[in-house]
């Protein structure tokens, strides 16, 4: 997975993405979403996750308002949504294949690892802008530092205890949601746990089938699901 993260970072560097610039993540829960999230934040670039159920005007607003320089997007959204804001984006990458849809191809691997630049990141640096869904008018951007994210990601595992390499987490929350990205994804990974996603709406039958197959030790969701 480290090599996949680095390949994404090469895409970003080839297209002149630098620290503190913004990159949008628009897609469903997949391993590639996680790879992109880690690649972006480990470079000191700021990630802007967008919930996939947001209406097109809100998505366009967030892309423009965040001053995003690049977008990682599910190809079905890229093909089907009317996203005029993408016209001004210099790098667009498919979350399905990690192929460049618009911009410069990454080319060969650089001699020096881009991951080494993570040493330059300060805990007070901006890491993520989360646009809220529970507001009137356009969504508001909440600015989170690297320290915010690390502390939040440890809250769940510290409260529950016994989250380790033997833990199997079934995540039913959007990764673009604060709880889904911090506790379910980053918190679980930080303790060596395995994280699984469902690639469709979690109906009772789908949930029961998934639980029978995966035998999860932790399920993260919202009260409505339970």
N, C-alpha and C positions, 0 to 999 in steps of 0.2 A: 504494500500500500504506500510505503514511503516513496517508491519510484513513481507511482501514479501522481502523488502529491507534487513531486518535483517537476514532472512533465507539465502539469497545469501551470506551475510557476514560470516555466520557460515560455509558455504561451503569453503570460502576462508581461514578462520582461521584454520579449521580442516586440511587443506592441507598446513599449515604453510606459507601462504601468509602474508607478512609483509609490512609495510610502505616503499614506494619508489620502490617496486618491480612492474613489469609491467604485465598488463592483457589485452589481445586482445579481442575486440568485433567485430565479423564478422557475420552480419545478416541484414535482411531487417527491415524496420520500424515496430516495434511492441511495445506494452506496456512493454513486458519483456526486450526489449533493454533498455528502459528508466530505469527500475528497476535495471538492472545490472550496468548501468552507475552510478546511484546514490549510489548504494551499494559500488562500487569500490572506487569512489572518496571520499566518506564520511569516509572511513577507512584510507585515506592517501595513498592508493595504487594508482598507475598511470594507467590510462586507455589509451588503444591504439585502437581507432576505425579504421576499414578498410572498404573502400567502396566495396560493394559486386560485382561491375562490374570490379574490378581490375583483371587482368589475374593471373593465378596460380603462375607463377614465381615471380611476384611482391608480392603476398600474402606470399609466402614462405620466400622471402627476408625480408619483414617487421616483420614477426614473429621472424626470427633469429636475424635481426639487432636490434630490440627493446629489445632483451634478455627477451622475455616474459616468465613468469612462468606458466601462465594459459590462457585458451582460452574459451570464450563463443561463440557458433557457432550455426547457423541454422542447423538442422539435415540433410537437403537435401544437404547443402554444405559439411557437414562432410562425407556424404555417396558418393557424386558424384565427388568432387574435388580431384585432386592428390596433397595432401598437405604433403609432406615428413617432413616438419618442425614440424608437430604435434607429431612425434615420440619422441621428446625430451621434450614434455610438460607434466608436472606432473598432471595437473588438466584440464579436458575438460568438459564443462557443456553445455547442450542443451538449446538453447534460446527458443525452442518450449515449453518444459515442465519444465525447470530448474532442470532436473535430471542430476546427475553426470554420464557422459559417460566414463570417465577415472579418477581415483583418489579415494580419501576416501569420503565416504558418510558423511553428516554433523552430523547425530546423533541428540542428544537432544539439546535443547536450553540452552546456558550457563546461569549461575545465574546472571551475570552482563551483561548489555546491551553493545554490541560492539559499538553501536552508540555513547556511551559516549566518545569513544576515539577520536571522531572528534574534541574535545577540544584541542588536541595536535597539530592539523594541523595549520601551519603558512600560511599567505597569500602568502608568497614568495615560498612555497613548490611547486614542480612540480606536476601537476594534470593530464595532458593529453599530449600525443604526437600525433599530426595529420600529417599523411604522405600525401604530396601533390600529386595531379594527373597531374599537368601542367608542368612537368619538363622532361628533356631528361634523358635517363638512368633510374636507379632505383629512386623511390620516395624518397624525402628528408623529414626527420622528423622535424616538428616544435614543439618546446617545449613551453607549456602553463602552467602558474602557476594558482593557485586558484584565485588570484587577477585578472589575465587576463580574466579568464572565467566569473567571477562575473561581472566585468565591461562591458565585451562584451554582456553578457546576458541582461543587463539593457539598452543597447543602443537603441534597437528596441522599447521596451515599452515606454521609455522616449521620443523618437522622435514622436511616434504615439499618445501617450496619451490615456486615457480612456480604458486601458486594465485592466479588473478587473474580478471578479467572474462570471460576466454575459457574458463574451467574449467567443465565440466559434471559435477556430483556426483550419482551415483545412491546414495541413502541407503537401506540395507536394515535399519537399526536403529530401534527405537522412540524417538521423540522424548522420551518420558518417562524414557529411560535416560541416564545421565550422558554416555557417549560420543556417543550419538545427538544429544543436544541441544547439547553444547559443540563438539565437533570437526566433526561432519557438518553441523549446522545453523548455529550462530552463527559458527563458525570460517570456514565457506565464505562466508557472507553478508558477513562483515567484510572479505573480500578481493574482493567483487563477483561471486562465482561464482554460477551457477544451480544450484538444488537441486531434484531430482525424487524423488518417492516412488512406491512400488508399492502399489496399493490392495487387494492380496490376498497370500496367502502366497507367498514367492518360490520356487516350484518351478523346476526346471531349464528347462522350456519357457518359463515366464513371464519368467525372467531373460534367457534368450537373445533372446526377442522384444523385451524392454525395451532390451537393449544394442544390438540391431540398429537400433532406432528412434531411441534417444537418442544413441548413440555417446559414452558417458560417458568422461571422462578420469580420473575418480576413482570408485571404488566402495568404500563403507564397509560392512563387515559383520563377522561373527565367523568363526572358523576352520571351524566346521561347514558354513557356506554355501560357503566356498571349497573 
